Amino acid sequence: MKTRLLCPLAALLLSLSITQTIRAWDYEGHRTVNQLALASLPESFPDFVRTPEAKERIAFLAGEPDRWRNSPDLPLRHHNGPDHYFDMEDLIALKLESSQVSHFRYEFVSQLAVARAANPSAFPPVDAAKDQDKVKVYPGFLPWAITEQYAKLKSGFSYLKVFEELGTPEEISNAKANIIYIMGTMGHFIGDATQPLHTTRHYNGWIGDNPKGYTTKPTFHSWIDGGFLAKAGGLKLEELQKKLRPAKMLWPGDPKAKHDSVFPEAMAFVAEQHKLMEPLYQMDKDGQLASEGAAALPGKPFLEGQIVKAGQMLGDLWYSAWQQATPDVFLKTSLKRRELEQAGNAKSK
């Protein structure tokens, strides 16, 4: 009887504990990233993304992957949570350079398993009681999430091109809606990558040896995500847009040269942001991220610059996916067969 009486309380406590998640930028920050990326797109980019409804949808969807993180459902948390970060320090324990890491998510999991088995002392022990969603053994999968989202967008443009040639108005409309959805959710992960605390074990206050005396406050992450910028007057989209250049291909040269993966670019992008992690802690130590007089402190242009950097990278990824997409050959064959069958049926009537 006691066990049955305690179960509801235990369930409530578990629910409360697992919904306290770490973010990267608040919703307004992520929304601004997507809006900046839209502003960077050249006029040649498909104009269906520029309708007021599409722009609002893309901006709203910037927060979708964080809304998934609010779920108490452990399978979703297990799948989605690690996509928001990558602890670069873990590559040292793996004895791998970033250029040696597999482009494929599950192959990397195998690399990780082999490394942990060979040198378990190099990896922090996992407290099972604090790992209800079973993710602590992983350093995160942010570069893979970016790569996979890019591939989905490229696929969307591939089949849109075929539907525009051979499809129905409904099929074209649905294909465009899919692209808008992918563009919106994809933006979240680029935003995560430019929050330096999403590239490190020290994601919410410094852990372990701390010879330089950096903050260990468990509120540091939320302060960087949005607390400081709110004190500094918030983000001004029009001002940030002035710092953009037009979106361009990630690869200079022949725009038709095939690039099957953006993983090297995604990993390099995350690695570059990781270099800013310790300077961010130093800025905090030096009082450059304080609440008093925040609008005039160096922390404001630094964090705004990261938001702009995310919007610029996202625009480049969207543009590159569109340029790299070739018509879906299988779909084209199927639609041509359908067209022939419809013509034959019309003749027989």
LUMDO-891130 format. One record per residue (C-alpha): x, y, z; residue in one letter. Coordinates in pm, whole numbers, plus 50000, padded with zeros to 5 digits. Layout:
XYZA
...
//
This chain:
500005000050000M
502825024550083K
504445018149749T
501235025149563R
500695057149756L
504205069249685L
504145061849311C
502275093549207P
504695114949408L
507695097049259A
506305101548910A
505765138548974L
509315143149102L
510715124548802L
508675145948567S
509895177948731L
513515166748726S
513645156948360I
511885188148233T
514645210948361Q
516555212348034T
519395233747913I
518615256947623R
520695275147365A
519395310447319W
515825316847426D
512935315547179Y
513475351547068E
517125344046997G
516355313446788H
513545331746611R
515935360046526T
518445335146379V
515815322246135N
514685357446048Q
518265367845977L
518785337545755A
515655346645559L
516935382245518A
520245369145380S
518665349345095L
519225364044746P
516275372644522E
516985341844311S
515995319044600F
512465304144562P
510045331344659D
507465309044828F
509495312245150V
508975350145151R
505205351945191T
504215366645529P
502745333045630E
505885313645534A
508205338245708K
506185336246027E
506055298246007R
509825295545960I
510415319546250A
507995300746478F
509565267046399L
512925279146529A
511645269846874G
510245235846782E
513225213846882P
513235230347226D
509515224047258R
510295187247198W
512705189647492R
509835199947720N
508295165347679S
508425141447976P
508485112247728D
511905096347773L
512175081147422P
511775115747267L
514205131047515R
516715103347446H
516445109047071H
516285147047065N
518345159547359G
521875150947238P
521215167346900D
521505201347069H
525165199447176Y
528585184147122F
531275183647391D
534445189547195M
536625179147491E
535445143347450D
537435140347128L
540575141147343I
539355110547535A
538485094147205L
542015102247080K
540485116146762L
540875148246570E
537615163546451S
538645154946094S
538835117946189Q
535315114946326V
532875095246112S
530325115245913H
527735089046008F
525985091746346R
525825054846432Y
529325047846309E
530485074946549F
528555057446827V
530625026446747S
533835047046762Q
532735059847100L
531935024947232A
535335011547126V
537135041047288A
535215037847615R
535955000647633A
539645006247566A
540105034647813N
537145037448054P
539025059448301S
539165087248039A
535415091748052F
533465106248347P
531355080448532P
527625082348474V
525185084848763D
522225064248643A
519875081748883A
520595114548703K
520395099748356D
516755090148315Q
516835096847941D
520045076347891K
522205102347715V
525115108947952K
527455084447780V
527295105047462Y
529125137847396P
526175149247184G
525365148046815F
525015184446710L
527235182546395P
525335151546283W
521975168246346A
523005197746127I
524235174045854T
521045153445859E
518765183945856Q
520675197245556Y
520195164045374A
516455165245445K
516235200445303L
518195190644994K
515805161344947S
512845185044980G
514125207244702F
514875176244490S
511315164144495Y
509815199144474L
511605203844141K
509945172244008V
506505180644143F
506725215243987E
507295198343651E
504925168743673L
502895171443993G
499495184244092T
498935217944263P
498295199144588E
501565179944560E
503495211944492I
501855229144788S
502655200045019N
506285198744902A
506685235844972K
505135231645316A
507625203845393N
510545225945290I
509305254245510I
509065230245805Y
512595216845755I
514045251745708M
512425262946033G
513465233946255T
516925231746097M
517625267246207G
517415257546571H
520505235546554F
522615262146383I
521585285746661G
522605259846919D
526035256646758A
526805293646803T
526085292847176Q
529605283447293P
528255265547599L
526705239447368H
530155228347258T
531585219047597T
531365198647914R
531395231948095H
527905239447966Y
526465254048287N
529275266448506G
532865253548506W
533305217748627I
536405199848759G
539765217348796D
539235254848782N
542625272248819P
541385304548658K
538425307548890G
535625308048635Y
532035308548751T
530465276048867T
526955290548896K
524275267248755P
522495297948618T
525305307448380F
523805289548080H
520415306148107S
522095339748159W
523935336147827I
520875321947648D
518795352647704G
519055367648051G
521925390947972F
520525401747634L
517165409247795A
518935431948045K
520835447647755A
517605457747577G
516915426947367G
517695419747004L
516975445546733K
516385426346411L
516745456546182E
520135465146328E
521415429646308L
520295426145946Q
522735453645850K
525605430645945K
524625403445695L
525995395845351R
523945377445087P
523845339945139A
526305320444927K
527435285044851M
529495268345120L
531865256144850W
533405281544611P
533885272344247G
531595250844036D
528085252744194P
527175219544030K
530035200044191A
528395173944411K
528825175044788H
527115145544952D
527725157245308S
528155190045493V
529575171945796F
533095186745760P
531605221645749E
529265214346041A
532045200046257M
534395228646172A
531665253646258F
531075237746599V
534835236046663A
535205273146587E
532505281946838Q
534185259847097H
537235282347075K
535035310147215L
533925290247519M
536765299547754E
536855336047636P
533135336947724L
533915325348078Y
536695351148097Q
534305378547987M
532025368648272D
534925368848517K
535935403648399D
532435417448456G
531645421348085Q
528435401148119L
527045418248429A
523415428548463S
524135464548561E
524755485948253G
524465455348031A
523635475247716A
527065492147725A
529145461447811L
531275441347560P
529125410747621G
526285425747419K
528065428947081P
529755395447139F
526465376647186L
524745396346910E
527625386746684G
526995350046759Q
523325354046666I
524325370546337V
526895343246273K
524165317046315A
521825335246077G
524565338545817Q
525565301945836M
521935290945821L
521305312145512G
524365296945346D
523135261845428L
519635268645292W
521085283844976Y
523585255544928S
520905228844973A
518775245444706W
521705248444467Q
522915212944529Q
519515196244494A
519065176744172T
515665163544058P
514545131744233D
515035106043957V
512875078744113F
510005102744170L
510325116843819K
510075081943669T
507015074343881S
505245106543787L
505975101743417K
504495066843441R
501435081743610R
501165107743336E
501255080843068L
498665059943249E
496355089843283Q
496765098142913A
495975061942825G
492885061643043N
491695094042886A
492065079342535K
490105048142624S
487095067742741K
//
